[in-house]
Amino acid sequence: QASAQYALGRSGATNLASDQDGLGVVVAVLDTGVAGTHPDLTPPLRDGSPRVLPGRTFVYNEVSNGGPGDVDPHGHGTHVAGIVAAARDNGIGGRGVAPGAQILPVRVLSSTGSGSSTDLAAGIRWAHQQGADVINMSLGAPSNSIPRDVASAIQNATTTVAPGASAPAVVVASAGNNGTGGLPRWPASHPRSIAVAATNSSDVVASFSTRGDYVDVAAPGVNILSTCRAGNQCSMSGTSMASPVVAAAVAVLRQQVPTRTPADVASLLRSPAVDVSTPGVDADSGA
């Protein structure tokens, strides 16, 4: 079904050599968990490593708190993970933008998809401590301010090299689905987050995509085909789907040069970006 995955072509993933796939890079997916048993997420990576690690759950009002994160009672996180790293050419579904990247599932949202800043901050800190190269957050809330614990966790993750890591983590987050006039969406609005807007198959910014001067780049986020919790493939729309496209691109950039800093990576994403909206940097699509 790769032909139905227009995000692969629009992001440039199909132009990469087969070994430019994010191998050796860990992408933490902070979400509702990841169904590690999905047939498109179970094949090992080409070096034999597991595609999805056990991860951990940080949802303090659920009995699963402290347990693994490779379960998904909701489905959102599984879809996000498949956009990043679903297996390539295995005859089951499509493929991820970076099918060689390893997923670290960090469940910070409940079975209903809700969460708290405390749980999110704990998940960010833990993912960073595990040496995650990229932290994807397809989640958030509209507000003019960022909760202090989340802001502190992002600041630390993006400026401190964790044990065993080659550089600080790159944080990628969805810009939000509140459209024109919507409040900024945190954690995307944090100055050290790469905030991602959503576009469709014609490179037009989606009407639901939140606008704002915090938006850095745009990526495909409308009718994105990826892995679903039930073990099949399905389409979803949202900046939640656009963010992992960029997180996967970051994985490839980190594979190429593991010591690239978050600032280096952000610059490499912006400088060659196709200008899809108002000429120059704009509040709809960033660069």
C-alpha positions as a Markdown table, in Angstrom:
| # | Residue | x | y | z |
|---|---|---|---|---|
| 1 | Gln | 0.0 | 0.0 | 0.0 |
| 2 | Ala | 3.0 | 2.3 | -0.2 |
| 3 | Ser | 1.4 | 3.9 | -3.3 |
| 4 | Ala | -1.4 | 5.3 | -1.0 |
| 5 | Gln | 1.2 | 6.9 | 1.3 |
| 6 | Tyr | 1.7 | 10.2 | -0.4 |
| 7 | Ala | 3.7 | 11.4 | 2.6 |
| 8 | Leu | 6.6 | 9.3 | 1.5 |
| 9 | Gly | 7.0 | 11.2 | -1.7 |
| 10 | Arg | 6.1 | 14.6 | -0.4 |
| 11 | Ser | 8.7 | 14.3 | 2.4 |
| 12 | Gly | 11.4 | 13.1 | 0.0 |
| 13 | Ala | 11.7 | 9.7 | 1.7 |
| 14 | Thr | 11.4 | 7.9 | -1.6 |
| 15 | Asn | 14.5 | 9.7 | -2.9 |
| 16 | Leu | 16.7 | 8.3 | -0.2 |
| 17 | Ala | 19.0 | 5.3 | -0.6 |
| 18 | Ser | 17.7 | 2.2 | 1.1 |
| 19 | Asp | 20.3 | 2.5 | 3.8 |
| 20 | Gln | 19.2 | 6.0 | 4.7 |
| 21 | Asp | 16.4 | 4.8 | 6.9 |
| 22 | Gly | 17.2 | 6.0 | 10.4 |
| 23 | Leu | 19.0 | 2.9 | 11.5 |
| 24 | Gly | 20.7 | 3.3 | 14.9 |
| 25 | Val | 18.4 | 6.2 | 15.9 |
| 26 | Val | 15.8 | 5.9 | 18.7 |
| 27 | Val | 12.6 | 7.9 | 18.3 |
| 28 | Ala | 10.5 | 8.2 | 21.4 |
| 29 | Val | 6.8 | 8.3 | 20.7 |
| 30 | Leu | 5.1 | 10.0 | 23.7 |
| 31 | Asp | 1.5 | 9.2 | 23.1 |
| 32 | Thr | -1.2 | 6.6 | 24.0 |
| 33 | Gly | 1.3 | 3.8 | 23.7 |
| 34 | Val | 2.2 | 1.7 | 20.7 |
| 35 | Ala | 0.8 | -1.7 | 19.8 |
| 36 | Gly | 4.1 | -3.6 | 19.6 |
| 37 | Thr | 2.3 | -6.7 | 18.3 |
| 38 | His | 1.1 | -5.0 | 15.1 |
| 39 | Pro | 2.4 | -7.0 | 12.2 |
| 40 | Asp | 3.9 | -3.9 | 10.5 |
| 41 | Leu | 5.8 | -3.1 | 13.7 |
| 42 | Thr | 7.0 | -6.5 | 14.8 |
| 43 | Pro | 9.6 | -7.3 | 12.0 |
| 44 | Pro | 13.2 | -6.7 | 13.3 |
| 45 | Leu | 15.2 | -3.8 | 11.9 |
| 46 | Arg | 17.8 | -4.7 | 9.3 |
| 47 | Asp | 20.5 | -5.1 | 12.0 |
| 48 | Gly | 18.3 | -7.5 | 13.9 |
| 49 | Ser | 17.2 | -5.1 | 16.6 |
| 50 | Pro | 13.6 | -4.9 | 17.7 |
| 51 | Arg | 11.6 | -2.3 | 15.9 |
| 52 | Val | 9.6 | -1.4 | 19.0 |
| 53 | Leu | 11.2 | -1.4 | 22.5 |
| 54 | Pro | 9.2 | -2.2 | 25.6 |
| 55 | Gly | 9.1 | 1.4 | 26.7 |
| 56 | Arg | 7.2 | 2.6 | 29.8 |
| 57 | Thr | 3.9 | 4.0 | 30.9 |
| 58 | Phe | 3.5 | 7.3 | 32.8 |
| 59 | Val | -0.3 | 7.6 | 33.5 |
| 60 | Tyr | -0.5 | 7.9 | 37.2 |
| 61 | Asn | -4.2 | 7.3 | 37.5 |
| 62 | Glu | -4.1 | 4.0 | 35.7 |
| 63 | Val | -3.0 | 0.6 | 37.0 |
| 64 | Ser | -0.7 | 0.3 | 34.0 |
| 65 | Asn | 1.5 | 3.1 | 35.3 |
| 66 | Gly | 5.1 | 2.1 | 35.6 |
| 67 | Gly | 4.5 | -0.8 | 33.2 |
| 68 | Pro | 5.6 | -1.1 | 29.6 |
| 69 | Gly | 4.6 | 1.3 | 26.9 |
| 70 | Asp | 4.3 | -1.1 | 24.0 |
| 71 | Val | 0.5 | -1.5 | 24.5 |
| 72 | Asp | -2.1 | 0.9 | 23.1 |
| 73 | Pro | -5.6 | 0.9 | 24.5 |
| 74 | His | -6.5 | 3.9 | 22.3 |
| 75 | Gly | -4.8 | 3.6 | 18.9 |
| 76 | His | -3.4 | 7.1 | 18.3 |
| 77 | Gly | 0.1 | 6.3 | 19.3 |
| 78 | Thr | 0.2 | 3.1 | 17.1 |
| 79 | His | -0.7 | 5.2 | 14.1 |
| 80 | Val | 2.0 | 7.7 | 14.9 |
| 81 | Ala | 4.6 | 5.0 | 15.3 |
| 82 | Gly | 3.8 | 3.5 | 12.0 |
| 83 | Ile | 4.3 | 6.8 | 10.2 |
| 84 | Val | 7.8 | 6.9 | 11.7 |
| 85 | Ala | 9.0 | 3.3 | 11.3 |
| 86 | Ala | 6.5 | 0.7 | 9.9 |
| 87 | Ala | 8.5 | -2.0 | 8.2 |
| 88 | Arg | 9.5 | -1.7 | 4.5 |
| 89 | Asp | 8.4 | -4.1 | 1.8 |
| 90 | Asn | 7.2 | -6.8 | 4.1 |
| 91 | Gly | 3.9 | -7.4 | 2.2 |
| 92 | Ile | 1.7 | -6.4 | 5.0 |
| 93 | Gly | 1.0 | -2.6 | 4.8 |
| 94 | Gly | 2.9 | 0.5 | 3.9 |
| 95 | Arg | 6.2 | 1.7 | 5.3 |
| 96 | Gly | 7.4 | 4.4 | 7.6 |
| 97 | Val | 9.3 | 7.4 | 6.5 |
| 98 | Ala | 12.3 | 6.1 | 8.5 |
| 99 | Pro | 11.8 | 2.3 | 8.5 |
| 100 | Gly | 15.1 | 1.7 | 10.1 |
| 101 | Ala | 14.5 | 3.8 | 13.2 |
| 102 | Gln | 13.7 | 2.2 | 16.5 |
| 103 | Ile | 10.6 | 3.2 | 18.4 |
| 104 | Leu | 10.7 | 3.8 | 22.2 |
| 105 | Pro | 7.0 | 3.9 | 23.2 |
| 106 | Val | 6.3 | 6.2 | 26.2 |
| 107 | Arg | 2.7 | 6.1 | 27.1 |
| 108 | Val | 1.7 | 9.5 | 28.7 |
| 109 | Leu | -2.0 | 9.6 | 27.6 |
| 110 | Ser | -4.8 | 7.5 | 29.0 |
| 111 | Ser | -7.1 | 5.1 | 27.2 |
| 112 | Thr | -9.3 | 8.0 | 26.3 |
| 113 | Gly | -6.4 | 10.0 | 24.9 |
| 114 | Ser | -6.3 | 12.5 | 27.7 |
| 115 | Gly | -3.3 | 13.4 | 29.9 |
| 116 | Ser | -1.6 | 15.7 | 32.3 |
| 117 | Ser | 1.4 | 18.0 | 32.2 |
| 118 | Thr | 2.9 | 16.0 | 35.1 |
| 119 | Asp | 2.8 | 12.8 | 33.2 |
| 120 | Leu | 4.0 | 14.4 | 30.0 |
| 121 | Ala | 7.0 | 16.0 | 31.8 |
| 122 | Ala | 7.9 | 12.7 | 33.4 |
| 123 | Gly | 7.7 | 10.9 | 30.0 |
| 124 | Ile | 10.0 | 13.5 | 28.4 |
| 125 | Arg | 12.5 | 13.2 | 31.2 |
| 126 | Trp | 12.5 | 9.4 | 31.0 |
| 127 | Ala | 12.8 | 9.3 | 27.3 |
| 128 | His | 15.8 | 11.7 | 27.4 |
| 129 | Gln | 17.4 | 9.6 | 30.2 |
| 130 | Gln | 17.1 | 6.5 | 27.9 |
| 131 | Gly | 19.1 | 8.3 | 25.3 |
| 132 | Ala | 16.3 | 8.9 | 22.8 |
| 133 | Asp | 17.6 | 10.9 | 19.8 |
| 134 | Val | 14.2 | 12.2 | 18.8 |
| 135 | Ile | 11.2 | 12.8 | 21.0 |
| 136 | Asn | 7.9 | 13.0 | 19.1 |
| 137 | Met | 4.8 | 14.5 | 20.8 |
| 138 | Ser | 1.7 | 14.4 | 18.7 |
| 139 | Leu | -0.3 | 15.9 | 21.5 |
| 140 | Gly | -0.8 | 19.1 | 23.5 |
| 141 | Ala | -3.2 | 21.7 | 24.6 |
| 142 | Pro | -4.0 | 25.3 | 23.5 |
| 143 | Ser | -2.7 | 27.9 | 25.9 |
| 144 | Asn | -0.6 | 31.1 | 25.8 |
| 145 | Ser | 1.7 | 29.6 | 28.4 |
| 146 | Ile | 3.5 | 26.3 | 28.7 |
| 147 | Pro | 3.3 | 24.4 | 32.0 |
| 148 | Arg | 6.5 | 24.9 | 33.9 |
| 149 | Asp | 7.3 | 21.2 | 34.4 |
| 150 | Val | 6.9 | 20.5 | 30.6 |
| 151 | Ala | 9.0 | 23.6 | 29.7 |
| 152 | Ser | 11.8 | 22.5 | 32.0 |
| 153 | Ala | 11.8 | 18.9 | 30.7 |
| 154 | Ile | 12.0 | 20.1 | 27.1 |
| 155 | Gln | 14.7 | 22.6 | 27.9 |
| 156 | Asn | 16.8 | 19.9 | 29.6 |
| 157 | Ala | 16.3 | 17.3 | 26.9 |
| 158 | Thr | 17.3 | 19.6 | 24.1 |
| 159 | Thr | 20.4 | 21.1 | 25.8 |
| 160 | Thr | 21.8 | 18.1 | 27.7 |
| 161 | Val | 23.5 | 15.0 | 26.3 |
| 162 | Ala | 22.2 | 11.9 | 28.1 |
| 163 | Pro | 24.5 | 9.0 | 29.0 |
| 164 | Gly | 25.2 | 7.0 | 25.9 |
| 165 | Ala | 23.8 | 9.6 | 23.5 |
| 166 | Ser | 25.8 | 11.6 | 20.9 |
| 167 | Ala | 23.9 | 14.9 | 21.2 |
| 168 | Pro | 20.9 | 16.4 | 23.0 |
| 169 | Ala | 17.4 | 15.1 | 21.9 |
| 170 | Val | 15.5 | 16.8 | 19.1 |
| 171 | Val | 11.9 | 17.5 | 20.2 |
| 172 | Val | 9.2 | 17.5 | 17.5 |
| 173 | Ala | 5.6 | 18.3 | 18.2 |
| 174 | Ser | 2.2 | 18.8 | 16.5 |
| 175 | Ala | 1.2 | 22.4 | 16.0 |
| 176 | Gly | -2.4 | 21.7 | 16.8 |
| 177 | Asn | -5.8 | 21.3 | 15.1 |
| 178 | Asn | -7.5 | 24.6 | 16.2 |
| 179 | Gly | -7.3 | 26.3 | 12.8 |
| 180 | Thr | -7.0 | 30.0 | 12.1 |
| 181 | Gly | -7.3 | 32.0 | 15.3 |
| 182 | Gly | -6.5 | 29.1 | 17.6 |
| 183 | Leu | -4.3 | 29.6 | 20.6 |
| 184 | Pro | -0.7 | 28.3 | 20.4 |
| 185 | Arg | -0.4 | 24.6 | 21.2 |
| 186 | Trp | 2.0 | 23.5 | 23.8 |
| 187 | Pro | 4.5 | 21.6 | 23.8 |
| 188 | Ala | 4.9 | 22.7 | 20.1 |
| 189 | Ser | 5.0 | 26.3 | 21.2 |
| 190 | His | 8.2 | 25.8 | 23.3 |
| 191 | Pro | 11.0 | 27.6 | 21.5 |
| 192 | Arg | 13.1 | 24.5 | 21.5 |
| 193 | Ser | 10.4 | 22.3 | 19.9 |
| 194 | Ile | 10.1 | 21.9 | 16.2 |
| 195 | Ala | 6.4 | 22.7 | 15.6 |
| 196 | Val | 4.8 | 21.0 | 12.7 |
| 197 | Ala | 1.7 | 22.1 | 10.7 |
| 198 | Ala | -0.3 | 19.8 | 8.4 |
| 199 | Thr | -0.6 | 19.8 | 4.6 |
| 200 | Asn | -2.6 | 17.7 | 2.2 |
| 201 | Ser | -1.6 | 15.7 | -0.9 |
| 202 | Ser | -1.5 | 19.0 | -2.9 |
| 203 | Asp | 0.9 | 20.7 | -0.4 |
| 204 | Val | -1.9 | 23.0 | 0.8 |
| 205 | Val | -2.0 | 23.7 | 4.5 |
| 206 | Ala | -5.0 | 22.0 | 6.1 |
| 207 | Ser | -7.8 | 24.2 | 7.3 |
| 208 | Phe | -7.6 | 22.6 | 10.8 |
| 209 | Ser | -3.9 | 23.2 | 11.2 |
| 210 | Thr | -3.3 | 25.8 | 13.9 |
| 211 | Arg | -1.5 | 29.0 | 12.7 |
| 212 | Gly | 1.1 | 30.9 | 14.7 |
| 213 | Asp | 4.6 | 32.3 | 14.7 |
| 214 | Tyr | 5.8 | 29.2 | 16.6 |
| 215 | Val | 5.2 | 27.0 | 13.5 |
| 216 | Asp | 8.5 | 25.8 | 12.1 |
| 217 | Val | 7.7 | 23.5 | 9.2 |
| 218 | Ala | 4.7 | 21.7 | 7.6 |
| 219 | Ala | 4.4 | 18.1 | 6.6 |
| 220 | Pro | 1.7 | 15.7 | 5.2 |
| 221 | Gly | -1.1 | 15.3 | 7.8 |
| 222 | Val | -4.4 | 14.8 | 5.9 |
| 223 | Asn | -5.6 | 11.2 | 5.2 |
| 224 | Ile | -2.4 | 9.6 | 6.3 |
| 225 | Leu | -2.4 | 5.8 | 6.0 |
| 226 | Ser | -0.6 | 4.0 | 8.8 |
| 227 | Thr | -0.8 | 1.2 | 11.4 |
| 228 | Cys | -3.9 | 0.8 | 13.5 |
| 229 | Arg | -4.3 | -0.8 | 16.9 |
| 230 | Ala | -6.4 | -3.6 | 15.5 |
| 231 | Gly | -3.5 | -4.8 | 13.4 |
| 232 | Asn | -4.7 | -3.3 | 10.1 |
| 233 | Gln | -4.1 | -0.1 | 8.3 |
| 234 | Cys | -6.3 | 3.0 | 8.4 |
| 235 | Ser | -6.2 | 6.7 | 7.6 |
| 236 | Met | -6.2 | 9.6 | 10.1 |
| 237 | Ser | -5.8 | 13.3 | 9.8 |
| 238 | Gly | -4.2 | 15.9 | 12.0 |
| 239 | Thr | -1.0 | 17.7 | 12.9 |
| 240 | Ser | -0.5 | 14.5 | 15.0 |
| 241 | Met | 0.2 | 12.7 | 11.7 |
| 242 | Ala | 2.4 | 15.5 | 10.3 |
| 243 | Ser | 4.7 | 15.6 | 13.4 |
| 244 | Pro | 6.0 | 12.0 | 13.0 |
| 245 | Val | 6.8 | 12.6 | 9.3 |
| 246 | Val | 9.2 | 15.3 | 10.5 |
| 247 | Ala | 10.4 | 13.2 | 13.5 |
| 248 | Ala | 11.3 | 10.4 | 10.9 |
| 249 | Ala | 13.2 | 13.0 | 8.8 |
| 250 | Val | 15.1 | 14.0 | 11.9 |
| 251 | Ala | 16.0 | 10.3 | 12.4 |
| 252 | Val | 17.6 | 10.2 | 9.0 |
| 253 | Leu | 19.5 | 13.4 | 9.7 |
| 254 | Arg | 20.7 | 12.0 | 13.0 |
| 255 | Gln | 21.7 | 8.7 | 11.3 |
| 256 | Gln | 23.8 | 10.6 | 8.8 |
| 257 | Val | 25.6 | 12.6 | 11.6 |
| 258 | Pro | 24.8 | 11.4 | 15.1 |
| 259 | Thr | 26.3 | 14.5 | 16.7 |
| 260 | Arg | 24.0 | 17.0 | 14.9 |
| 261 | Thr | 22.6 | 19.4 | 17.5 |
| 262 | Pro | 18.9 | 20.2 | 17.7 |
| 263 | Ala | 19.7 | 23.6 | 16.2 |
| 264 | Asp | 21.6 | 22.0 | 13.3 |
| 265 | Val | 18.7 | 19.7 | 12.6 |
| 266 | Ala | 16.2 | 22.5 | 12.7 |
| 267 | Ser | 18.2 | 24.5 | 10.2 |
| 268 | Leu | 18.6 | 21.4 | 7.9 |
| 269 | Leu | 14.8 | 21.0 | 8.0 |
| 270 | Arg | 14.0 | 24.6 | 7.2 |
| 271 | Ser | 16.6 | 25.5 | 4.6 |
| 272 | Pro | 15.6 | 23.1 | 1.8 |
| 273 | Ala | 11.9 | 23.2 | 2.7 |
| 274 | Val | 9.4 | 23.7 | -0.2 |
| 275 | Asp | 7.6 | 27.0 | 0.3 |
| 276 | Val | 3.9 | 26.0 | 0.2 |
| 277 | Ser | 2.1 | 29.0 | 1.5 |
| 278 | Thr | 2.8 | 32.8 | 1.6 |
| 279 | Pro | 6.4 | 33.4 | 0.3 |
| 280 | Gly | 9.0 | 33.1 | 3.0 |
| 281 | Val | 8.4 | 32.0 | 6.6 |
| 282 | Asp | 4.8 | 32.3 | 7.6 |
| 283 | Ala | 2.4 | 31.5 | 10.4 |
| 284 | Asp | 0.6 | 28.8 | 8.3 |
| 285 | Ser | 3.4 | 26.5 | 7.3 |
| 286 | Gly | 6.6 | 27.9 | 8.9 |
| 287 | Ala | 9.4 | 27.5 | 6.4 |
